[in-house]
Amino acid sequence: MLDTMSCLERFALAAREHIDLSVRVLGGTPVTVRVRNRFSSTLNEVVTCTPDGVFLTSWGYRLGTADDVENAAARLAYLLAALPA
């Protein structure tokens, strides 16, 4: 079982590499990462990490795994129409 908090912190760091995204790690149960496009009030998503290390959006879309955090964050950036830094 993975430490989901550390996986989500790594995901948040990778998502911050995309200049158009605003990223916040939110505590609670479960821990989540809220990501939004800075230029749109409707382009936003909440991401969780399963105990198996799978990053999921709030609507169940599988972004990727903890083995490849950068590509999972890039996939979310693409969905939110964000550009790399």
Summary of the structure (lengths in Angstrom):
residues: 85
radius of gyration: 11.5
end to end distance: 32.5
largest distance: 36.7
contacts: 257
relative contact order: 0.25
helix: 31%
strand: 33%
